[in-house]
Amino acid sequence: QVQLVESGGGLVQGGGSLRLSCAASGNIFSIADMGWYRQAPGKQREPVAAITPGGSTTYADSVKGRFTISRDNAKNTVYLQMNSLKPEDTAVYYCSVRTRGWDLKEIASWGQGTQVIVSS
């Protein structure tokens, strides 16, 4: 079993910044891709950013140039630095991590979600 603990959400004015963190713990032999998703009220969950073990990144078009995903493999932690925030970035943000356990089984886990509210 893998536990993901998110932190860093909150209320911020438009144009401001927030940094989200997601730390993984538990039955972890290795970690593959790590990513962030978000779900706004009344909308489907959508991918925001992802990062491979080697550090290659992908971003949704809506956040390119404003958000930066990074990871600390030693700490099993993924970060999302969000700059120039817009009201349309308001959503619950979820981290997602693919891990391989000591039993060599691969699973995908989700964080509990952290609320980000951007005021205009």
WOUR-V797805 format. One record per residue. N is the residue number from 0. RES is the residue in three letters. SS is DSSP state (@ for helix, = for strand, . for the rest). PSI is psi in degrees with one decimal (none if undefined). Layout:
BEGIN
((N,RES,SS,PSI) (N,RES,SS,PSI))
END
This chain:
BEGIN
((0,GLN,.,142.4) (1,VAL,=,136.0) (2,GLN,=,136.5) (3,LEU,=,126.6) (4,VAL,=,118.2) (5,GLU,=,153.5) (6,SER,=,164.0) (7,GLY,.,-5.7) (8,GLY,.,175.6) (9,GLY,=,-166.5) (10,LEU,=,131.4) (11,VAL,=,150.5) (12,GLN,=,152.7) (13,GLY,.,137.2) (14,GLY,.,-10.4) (15,GLY,.,-173.3) (16,SER,.,151.7) (17,LEU,=,154.0) (18,ARG,=,120.1) (19,LEU,=,146.5) (20,SER,=,150.4) (21,CYS,=,113.7) (22,ALA,=,130.7) (23,ALA,=,141.7) (24,SER,=,165.3) (25,GLY,=,-143.9) (26,ASN,.,80.3) (27,ILE,.,116.4) (28,PHE,.,-42.0) (29,SER,=,159.4) (30,ILE,=,130.6) (31,ALA,=,-127.3) (32,ASP,=,145.5) (33,MET,=,145.9) (34,GLY,=,171.4) (35,TRP,=,139.7) (36,TYR,=,165.8) (37,ARG,=,154.6) (38,GLN,=,114.7) (39,ALA,.,158.8) (40,PRO,.,129.3) (41,GLY,.,5.5) (42,LYS,.,163.8) (43,GLN,.,155.3) (44,ARG,.,136.8) (45,GLU,=,148.7) (46,PRO,=,143.2) (47,VAL,=,-51.7) (48,ALA,=,154.7) (49,ALA,=,155.9) (50,ILE,=,135.5) (51,THR,.,170.1) (52,PRO,.,-30.2) (53,GLY,.,-5.2) (54,GLY,.,3.4) (55,SER,.,138.8) (56,THR,=,152.9) (57,THR,=,150.3) (58,TYR,=,149.9) (59,ALA,.,146.9) (60,ASP,.,-33.7) (61,SER,.,-16.6) (62,VAL,.,-4.2) (63,LYS,.,134.7) (64,GLY,.,-11.4) (65,ARG,.,-34.7) (66,PHE,=,147.6) (67,THR,=,124.5) (68,ILE,=,141.6) (69,SER,=,167.8) (70,ARG,=,151.0) (71,ASP,=,101.3) (72,ASN,.,-30.3) (73,ALA,.,-27.8) (74,LYS,.,2.1) (75,ASN,.,43.5) (76,THR,=,140.6) (77,VAL,=,144.4) (78,TYR,=,155.7) (79,LEU,=,107.4) (80,GLN,=,120.8) (81,MET,=,115.2) (82,ASN,.,164.3) (83,SER,.,48.6) (84,LEU,.,145.4) (85,LYS,.,155.8) (86,PRO,@,-31.9) (87,GLU,@,-5.6) (88,ASP,@,-6.1) (89,THR,.,124.8) (90,ALA,=,170.9) (91,VAL,=,127.4) (92,TYR,=,131.9) (93,TYR,=,137.2) (94,CYS,=,151.6) (95,SER,=,132.6) (96,VAL,=,133.9) (97,ARG,=,123.9) (98,THR,=,156.3) (99,ARG,=,125.4) (100,GLY,.,176.3) (101,TRP,.,-17.1) (102,ASP,.,3.7) (103,LEU,.,10.5) (104,LYS,.,138.3) (105,GLU,=,134.0) (106,ILE,=,159.7) (107,ALA,=,132.4) (108,SER,=,154.2) (109,TRP,=,144.6) (110,GLY,.,173.7) (111,GLN,.,-11.9) (112,GLY,.,143.3) (113,THR,=,133.2) (114,GLN,=,132.4) (115,VAL,=,124.1) (116,ILE,=,123.7) (117,VAL,=,118.4) (118,SER,=,151.3) (119,SER,.,none))
END
